[in-house]
Amino acid sequence: MKIVITNDDGIDAPGLEALLRCARRLGDVVIVAPRHPQSGVAHRVTTREPIRLTELAANRHSVDGTPADCARIALKVIAPDAGWLISGINAGANLGSDVYNSGTVAAAREAAILGYRAIAVSQYIARDQKVDWSVTGDHACPVLQILLSRDLAQGHFWNVNLPHPIDKNSVLAYEFCELDTHPHNYTFHRNGDELTYRGTIHARPRDAGKDVAVCFDEGRIAITRLAVGTAEL
């Protein structure tokens, strides 16, 4: 089985390398990732100017574009015979309303729009903590194996978020859960005509049993099935 992997943190991101180590156990991997970090660009696509594609090595390509551009180019040009597209592993959670501004999630959503099966994977980072990407990859791999073996209706994709902090000895359960639609708590600091966002994801509102609480409070891997345009359990 051929698997495309991409991300929004850029082709040199450690999360992509962690995903690569895992994906190689699951199939033949083709990397098509942004040349530069594209975090937070949501589902932006490039249609009015050329997109530079560079083959860095066999089955490793960089794109001067967005994560959604990468999904389009991967599945339309480079690997139209792919069975799956997996996006990540993102440095930071993509839970609840984050799925609308996340480039990581957008790449998976674009694959679903094109009729492919897809997964977005993100690693929550607890306050004042650092990520051991080898640990993240080891914990992500069993979940990806499970999801690749499950049926997935056309127009749907999986969104996976790992809790934090974790280590190699952590025993992580997973839970299929709904998307939490609470907005973040945030304000803007004003300095003349400049406004600066002020907010933190750690204190965001959440409902018990939904993806934010499952990941943040219960320390479980949160798995949500998303549909193109809507969210579903």
N, C-alpha and C positions, 0 to 999 in steps of 0.2 A: 504494500500500500504506500502511495506517495503522500507525503504531508508537507504542506507549505507552512513555514513559520515566519512571523513578522512581529512588529512591536511599534510602540510610539516613542521609545526612549533612544532609538538610534541603533545602527548596526553594530556599534562597539559596546553596547550596554551589557553589563554582567548578567542581567535577567534573561537576555536573549541567549547567552551562552549556557545558562542553566537549563533553559528550555531545550536547547539543541541537544545537550547531553541526555535529556530524558527522551526527546522525540526520536533519537537514533535507536532507542530500544523498541520503538513502536512501528517504525516503517522507514522508507527512504525519504530523506529530508531535503527540501529545497528552501533556502533562505532568500527572502525578498523583503528587505527592511529599509527604513528611511536612512538616508546618508547622515542626517543631523537629527537631534532630538525634536520631536513633534508633539510633546505632551500637551494635552488640553485643546488640540485643534478640532476635536469632535469629528464630524463626518464630512469635513471639507474635501472637495475633490478638485483636480486641476483639469480644466477643459479648454482654456483659451490660450495656452502656451505649451511648447514642447516640454516633455519630462525626460530628464537625462537618466538613463539606465546604465550602470557600470557593472560588468562581471568581474568581481574581485578574485574569484577562484571558482573551481567547479562547483556548481549548485550554490553559490554564494553571490548575491546581487545586492547592490545598493541603488536606491532610487532617490533622486532629488525631488521628493514630493511627500505627500501625507500618508498616514497609514492606510486610509481608504484607497489612495492611489496605488499603494503597494499591493493591496488585495486585488484590485482590478488588473494590474499588470501581471501579477503572478498567475491569476486564473484565466485571463484572456490571452496571454502571450507566452509565458514561460512554462507553466505547468497546468494546462487545461485538463489534464488527466488526473489531477490530484483528488484524493479521497476526502481530505480534511484540510482546513486552514486553522492553525492555532496561533493566537496573538498573545504576546507577553514575553517573559513574565514581568509585569509592570512593577516598577518601584513605587508602591503606594496602592491603597485600596481603590477599587472601582465598584462601589456599593450604592444602592439606592439611586438617588438622582444623579450621581456621578456618571451613570451609563450614558447620559445624553451629551456630556462634554468630553468624554474620554476618547482619545485616539485609539487606544488599545481595543476598546469595545467596538469602535466604529469599523475597524478592520474586519472583525468577526461578523458584524452586522452586514457589511458590504458583501462578504462571502455568502451569507445567507440570502441576500437579495439576488445574487447571481445563481442561486440554486445549489450551493455547496453546504456541506456540514462544517460547522465552525465552533471554536471555543476561544473565549477570552480568559486569560489567567492573570491575576494580580496578587501581589504580596502586600498586605497591610503592614505599616511600619509603626510600631508603638512609639509613644512620646519618648524622646531622648534615647532611642535604641538604634542599633545598626543591624543590617541584614547580612546573614551568612548565606550567600546564594547557593552554595553547595547543599546546605540543609534544605533551603526552599525547593530546589530541584528534586531532592530525594523525596520530599513530602508531596510534591505536585504529581510525580509520575504515577503512583497508584491510582490517583483520582482520574488522571487522563486515561489510563488504561480502562477504567470502569466506564467512562463516558464514551470512549470510542467503540465500546461493545454494545451500547444502548441504541435503541431506535430513536431517531430524531426526525420529526416531521419537517417537510420542506418549509422554508420561511422561518425556521426557529434556529436558535443557537444557544450555547451554554455560557454562562458567566460564572467564573470560579474565583473566590477570594480566600486566601490563606490567612489565618490569624497570626498574631505576633505578640510577644517574643516566643520563638520556638528554638529547639536545638535538635541534635541528631537523635536524642533519646525520647523526644516528645511523641506521645501516642495521640494522633489527631483523628478524631471522628469527623465525619462529614454529614451535612444535612441539606436536603433539598428544601428550599424555602422561597418565599415570595419576596419581591422587590419592595423595599421600604421607601415610600414616596415623600417622606418628610423633607422639607427644605433644610439646608444648613442654617445654623445661626451665624450671621455675619453682619458687619457694618462696613462703612467706608470712612476712613480718616481724610479730612479735607485740609489741604494746605494751598490756599489761593485757588487757582483753577485746576489743581491736581487732586485726584481722588485715589486713595490707596486701599485696597481690599484688606479687611481685618476679620479673620475667622480661623477656626481650627476644626479639623474633622473629628478629633478625638471626643469632643463634647457635643457632637451633633445629636439632635433628637432622634429617637428610634422607638419602634414597637417591638415588644417581646415576640420572638418566633420568626421575625423577618430578617432579611440578610444582614443588615447592619448589626443588630443585636447578636445574631448567631456568631458572627465573626469577632466582634469587639468584646462582648460580654461572656459568651459561652465558650470562646476559644475553639470553635469548630470551623472546619472548612465550609464556607457557604456556597452552595451551588444553586443557581437560579436559571430556569429556562426562560429565555426571552424570545419574543416574536418580533419580527420586523414591524416597527411602528407601535408596538404595545409590549406589555410585560405580562408573562403568565407563569404560574407554577408548573 
